[in-house]
């Protein structure tokens, strides 16, 4: 599994020459009552302010820095955010990038990919279809494959965000994390281990971890719904499975309606324009799916902001 030493080494590499690219995003501490929550404090890790608009930049840059990059460049399949992060890292390092996205990927994310200079291929109905096409293309070109969530470098990169939280505020009592393929929660749980309670959150219509736990191993799951472009992996990653089995007790499901309500609340009340995947932690609190104690310090990972602003109207 990803170790805390690997995460620390990754953050040192970022600090050593890429501090302009990987930002130390703010940790915003608010009293629970400011968010309508009966707890001592709610911390918001504003990772939607990261390069590329999501936490994915950490893992993708780490993947590229950790491996030789051939002349054919890098290649990735993505619902959007991992592709944007890979394209941004590739531009930073001056290498070419090819991104395969499914038809459900948002126009806003496709536009951002083009802006970053990536070659974009739209194929298949869902992420799994784009991944299949991406893997076939990688065999032809020999490009370095970056996986959206299931590579050690990707988890270690995501874990640097958790390390930053501890540096900025100490240990929270609990950390609420959105789950798709599991790269984010795999990295976060690998850093906090059981020193903080890490809670996995998924849409009811994309329950990869929940179904894996029912089956005793990762299994294919039908995915759809409001957050499918970000949390639309049909199977939990093997590395995330190991990390969550070791360190994550709670895996909770949330309705699309509660996610949408939380997304709009974040915009209207806090002026945080974030995509649905970033709203699951607040949805868990507002819906009562996660009930913190009165003295609890709860950290919400606000993981991404690649959305069409018109969707918040």
C-alpha positions in Angstrom: 0.0 0.0 0.0 1.0 3.6 -0.3 3.1 4.7 2.6 3.3 7.9 4.5 7.0 8.0 3.5 6.0 7.9 -0.2 3.6 10.8 0.4 6.2 12.9 2.2 8.7 12.2 -0.5 6.2 13.3 -3.2 5.5 16.6 -1.4 9.2 17.3 -1.1 9.5 16.8 -4.8 6.7 19.3 -5.4 8.2 21.8 -3.0 11.6 21.3 -4.6 10.7 22.7 -8.0 7.0 22.7 -8.7 5.6 25.0 -6.1 4.3 27.2 -8.8 2.3 24.3 -10.3 1.1 22.4 -7.2 -0.5 24.9 -4.9 -0.9 24.6 -1.2 -4.6 25.1 -1.3 -6.3 27.0 1.6 -7.8 25.2 4.6 -10.9 27.2 5.6 -12.0 26.7 9.2 -15.6 27.7 10.1 -17.7 27.1 13.1 -20.2 24.3 12.5 -23.1 26.6 12.8 -21.9 28.6 9.8 -22.8 25.6 7.7 -25.9 24.6 9.6 -24.1 21.7 11.3 -24.1 20.8 14.9 -20.4 20.3 15.5 -17.4 22.4 16.7 -15.8 23.2 13.4 -16.0 22.4 9.7 -12.8 22.6 7.8 -13.0 23.0 4.0 -9.9 22.0 2.1 -10.3 24.1 -1.0 -8.7 21.8 -3.5 -10.9 23.0 -6.3 -8.4 25.9 -6.4 -5.6 23.5 -7.4 -4.0 23.7 -10.9 -6.4 22.2 -13.4 -9.3 22.8 -11.0 -9.0 19.6 -9.0 -6.9 17.5 -6.7 -5.9 15.3 -9.7 -2.9 17.6 -10.6 -1.0 16.1 -7.6 -1.2 12.5 -8.7 -0.7 13.2 -12.4 2.4 15.3 -12.0 3.9 12.7 -9.6 3.3 10.0 -12.2 5.1 12.0 -14.9 8.0 13.0 -12.6 8.5 9.4 -11.5 8.8 7.8 -15.0 10.7 8.3 -18.2 8.4 9.9 -20.8 8.8 8.7 -24.4 8.7 10.8 -27.5 5.0 9.8 -27.9 4.3 11.6 -24.7 1.6 10.6 -22.2 -1.9 9.2 -22.6 -4.9 9.0 -20.2 -8.6 8.1 -20.1 -10.7 10.3 -18.0 -14.2 11.6 -17.3 -12.5 15.0 -17.5 -10.5 16.0 -14.3 -7.7 13.4 -14.6 -7.3 14.3 -18.3 -7.2 18.0 -17.5 -4.6 17.4 -14.8 -2.5 15.2 -17.1 -2.7 17.7 -19.9 -1.6 20.5 -17.5 1.3 18.4 -16.2 2.3 17.5 -19.7 2.3 21.1 -20.7 4.4 22.0 -17.7 7.0 19.4 -18.7 6.8 20.1 -22.4 5.5 16.7 -23.6 2.6 15.8 -25.8 -0.6 14.5 -24.3 -3.5 12.5 -25.7 -6.8 12.2 -23.6 -9.7 9.8 -24.2 -13.0 11.0 -22.7 -16.5 9.4 -22.8 -19.5 11.0 -24.3 -20.8 11.9 -20.8 -17.8 14.2 -20.2 -18.9 17.8 -19.9 -18.3 20.4 -22.7 -16.6 22.6 -20.1 -14.0 19.9 -19.4 -13.5 19.1 -23.1 -12.9 22.8 -23.8 -10.3 23.0 -21.0 -8.5 20.0 -22.4 -8.3 21.7 -25.8 -7.1 24.9 -24.2 -4.2 23.0 -22.5 -3.1 21.7 -25.9 -4.2 18.0 -25.5 -5.3 15.9 -28.3 -8.9 14.9 -27.3 -10.6 11.7 -28.4 -14.3 11.4 -27.5 -15.4 7.8 -27.5 -17.8 5.4 -25.7 -20.8 6.0 -23.5 -18.9 5.9 -20.2 -15.4 6.1 -18.6 -14.8 2.3 -19.0 -15.3 2.6 -22.7 -12.9 5.5 -23.0 -10.4 3.5 -20.9 -10.6 0.5 -23.2 -9.9 2.7 -26.3 -7.1 4.4 -24.5 -5.3 1.2 -23.6 -5.5 0.0 -27.2 -4.0 3.3 -28.4 -1.3 3.1 -25.7 -0.2 -0.3 -27.1 0.2 1.3 -30.5 2.1 4.4 -29.5 4.1 3.3 -26.3 3.0 6.6 -24.6 3.3 6.7 -20.8 -0.1 5.7 -19.4 -1.4 7.8 -16.5 -4.4 6.1 -14.8 -7.1 8.3 -13.4 -7.0 6.6 -10.0 -5.2 3.2 -9.8 -1.4 3.8 -9.8 0.9 4.2 -6.8 2.1 7.6 -7.9 -1.4 8.8 -8.2 -2.4 7.8 -4.7 0.8 9.2 -3.3 0.1 12.5 -5.0 -3.4 12.6 -3.7 -2.0 11.9 -0.2 0.0 15.1 -0.3 -3.3 17.0 0.1 -4.0 15.1 3.3 -0.5 15.8 4.6 -1.1 19.5 3.9 -4.3 19.4 5.9 -2.3 18.1 8.9 0.4 20.8 8.4 -2.2 23.6 8.2 -4.6 22.6 10.9 -3.4 19.5 12.8 -5.5 16.3 12.8 -9.2 16.7 12.2 -11.5 14.2 14.0 -13.0 13.1 10.7 -12.4 13.6 6.9 -15.3 13.3 4.4 -14.1 12.2 1.0 -15.9 11.7 -2.4 -15.2 8.3 -4.1 -15.2 7.4 -7.7 -12.4 5.0 -8.7 -10.8 5.7 -5.3 -7.6 7.5 -6.0 -8.5 10.4 -3.7 -9.7 8.3 -0.7 -6.8 5.9 -1.2 -4.3 8.7 -0.8 -6.1 10.4 2.0 -6.6 7.2 4.0 -3.0 6.2 3.5 -1.9 9.4 5.1 -4.3 9.7 8.0 -4.4 5.9 8.5 -6.6 5.6 11.6 -5.5 8.8 13.3 -8.6 10.5 11.8 -11.8 8.9 10.9 -11.9 8.8 7.0 -15.5 8.5 5.7 -16.1 7.4 2.1 -19.0 9.1 0.2 -20.6 7.9 -3.0 -23.6 8.8 -5.1 -26.4 6.2 -4.9 -26.1 5.9 -8.7 -22.3 5.2 -8.7 -21.6 3.0 -5.7 -18.3 1.4 -6.6 -16.9 1.0 -3.0 -20.3 0.2 -1.5 -20.8 -2.7 -4.0 -17.2 -3.8 -3.6 -17.8 -4.2 0.1 -21.0 -6.2 -0.5 -19.1 -8.5 -2.8 -15.9 -8.7 -0.8 -13.8 -7.4 -3.8 -14.0 -4.7 -6.5 -16.7 -5.5 -9.0 -18.2 -3.8 -12.0 -21.1 -1.4 -11.2 -23.5 0.4 -13.4 -22.9 4.2 -13.0 -24.9 7.2 -13.8 -26.3 10.4 -12.2 -25.3 13.9 -11.5 -21.6 13.3 -10.7 -20.9 10.5 -13.2 -18.5 12.6 -15.2 -16.2 12.8 -12.1 -17.2 9.8 -10.1 -18.1 7.5 -13.0 -15.6 4.7 -12.7 -17.5 1.5 -12.9 -15.0 -0.4 -10.7 -13.1 0.6 -7.6 -9.3 0.6 -8.1 -7.3 -2.2 -6.5 -5.1 0.2 -4.6 -8.0 2.0 -3.2 -9.6 -1.3 -2.2 -6.5 -2.1 -0.1 -6.3 1.3 1.5 -10.0 1.5 2.3 -10.1 -2.1 3.7 -7.3 -1.1 6.1 -8.3 2.4 7.1 -11.9 3.3 6.2 -14.8 2.0 8.2 -17.7 4.0 6.8 -18.9 4.0 3.2 -22.1 6.1 2.8 -24.4 6.6 -0.2 -26.0 9.9 -1.1 -28.9 10.8 -3.4 -28.4 13.0 -6.4 -31.0 15.4 -5.0 -28.9 15.9 -1.8 -25.7 16.4 -3.8 -27.3 19.0 -6.0 -28.8 20.8 -3.0 -25.4 20.9 -1.4 -23.7 22.1 -4.6 -26.1 25.0 -4.9 -25.7 25.8 -1.1 -22.0 26.1 -1.5 -22.4 28.6 -4.3 -25.3 30.6 -2.8 -24.0 30.8 0.8 -20.2 30.5 0.5 -19.6 31.6 -3.2 -17.8 28.3 -3.9 -18.4 27.3 -7.5 -17.7 23.5 -7.5 -18.8 20.5 -9.5 -21.2 17.9 -8.0 -18.4 15.6 -6.9 -17.1 18.3 -4.6 -20.5 18.7 -2.9 -20.8 15.1 -1.5 -19.1 16.0 1.9 -21.5 18.8 2.6 -24.4 16.7 1.4 -23.5 14.0 3.9 -23.7 16.6 6.7 -26.9 18.4 5.5 -28.7 15.2 4.7 -27.9 13.6 8.1 -26.1 10.7 6.5 -23.1 11.6 8.6 -23.8 12.9 12.1 -20.7 14.5 13.8 -20.5 14.8 17.5 -20.9 18.3 19.1 -17.2 18.6 19.7 -16.1 17.2 16.4 -13.8 18.9 13.9 -14.9 17.7 10.4 -12.8 18.2 7.3 -14.6 18.3 3.9 -12.5 17.8 0.8 -13.8 20.2 -1.8 -12.2 18.3 -4.7 -13.0 19.9 -8.0 -14.4 22.9 -9.8 -14.6 21.9 -13.5 -18.2 22.8 -14.2 -20.2 25.0 -16.5 -21.0 28.1 -14.4 -24.4 28.3 -16.0 -25.3 25.1 -14.1 -25.4 27.0 -10.8 -28.1 29.4 -12.0 
